[in-house]
Amino acid sequence: MSRIDHGSLDRTGLGTYTNGAEGYLSRLRRAEDGHHHDVVGAYLVRYAQVSKWCEDHRRVDNGCHTFSLAGLAMNAPTSVD
């Protein structure tokens, strides 16, 4: 595994980049500190699922979020938790 010099380039020779992953992990850490306050290991998958949904829909306006969440909640089965 090679190190990336962020001062000189954002891409490796393979056409991949790290900025997306670094941005996601930064938002995940901020959510842990500011929103969740404490992450319990038993529910780590649930935190990751919420974070993934927020990441996938972060450029969608609040009205679409509301309708999407309401539809998902109405069609969701009983939680296993």
PyMOL commands that set and color helices and strands:
alter all, ss='L'
color gray80, all
select helices_A, chain A and resi 19-36+41-56+62-75
alter helices_A, ss='H'
color red, helices_A
deselect
rebuild
show_as cartoon
